Amino acid sequence: MPALMPTEYTARITWLGRVVADSGTMRSEPLNEAMAVFGGFAGEAHFGVTRPSCVRVKSQHVQGTTINNVRQLSVMSAEEIAQIAEKMGLEDIDPTLLGASLILEGIADFTHVPPSSRLQSDTTGATLMIDMENRPCVLPGREIEMEHEGFGAKFKPAAVGRRGVTASVEREGMLKVGDVMRLHIPDQRAWSPLGGLFDT
């Protein structure tokens, strides 16, 4: 039995982008297609097989320690972005303001797909490995504030549980707007501190 199981759940890429390295902003530039390589998207601010550790893993590493880069890409859900906008009182949110790499449409509760799940292109086989939920931060709020005065501070609370996931490239390949990606999930039960004592 495979350890990763393909599911019936698929999502269409509705938007692609990259935060340009050394641009001084976290805004993404839109792309029609992007070659996913082992470091992520070329020219992206988060590109690299390794990265310096940040405050998100300060309990594990001294900040600045070189670690494996599982945060190459920021993947968000069109449905959850719409929910964030509604909660903020906006009609919509321009994806460029969110620093997103991919926006997908079609998988419900996307932010909470299991860590280590895969998203695989039905067209090219390009495969992204999901790290975990991407917790909201204030940076997109600053970009939103520039376009919608008085709304920037609303982003972080509105995005809790809806900010999408971080991911890295497991298998290289081209990704294009309109491509369909299939969700593959780990075939295992939820972790228990009892160590499976009550498994049958």
Stockholm file with secondary structure:
# STOCKHOLM 1.0

chainA/1-200         MPALMPTEYTARITWLGRVVADSGTMRSEPLNEAMAVFGGFAGEAHFGVTRPSCVRVKSQHVQGTTINNVRQLSVMSAEEIAQIAEKMGLEDIDPTLLGASLILEGIADFTHVPPSSRLQSDTTGATLMIDMENRPCVLPGREIEMEHEGFGAKFKPAAVGRRGVTASVEREGMLKVGDVMRLHIPDQRAWSPLGGLFDT
#=GR chainA/1-200 SS CCSEEEEEEEEEEEEEEEEBTTSSSCCEEEESEEEEETTEETTBTTCSSEEECCGGGTTTSCTTCEEECCCSEEEEEHHHHHHHHHHHTCSCCCGGGGTCSEEEESCTTGGGSCTTCEEEETTTCCEEEEEEECCCCSHHHHHHHHHSTTCGGGHHHHHTTTSCEEEEEEECEEEETTCEEEEEEECCCCCCTTTTTTCC
#=GC SS_cons         CCSEEEEEEEEEEEEEEEEBTTSSSCCEEEESEEEEETTEETTBTTCSSEEECCGGGTTTSCTTCEEECCCSEEEEEHHHHHHHHHHHTCSCCCGGGGTCSEEEESCTTGGGSCTTCEEEETTTCCEEEEEEECCCCSHHHHHHHHHSTTCGGGHHHHHTTTSCEEEEEEECEEEETTCEEEEEEECCCCCCTTTTTTCC
//
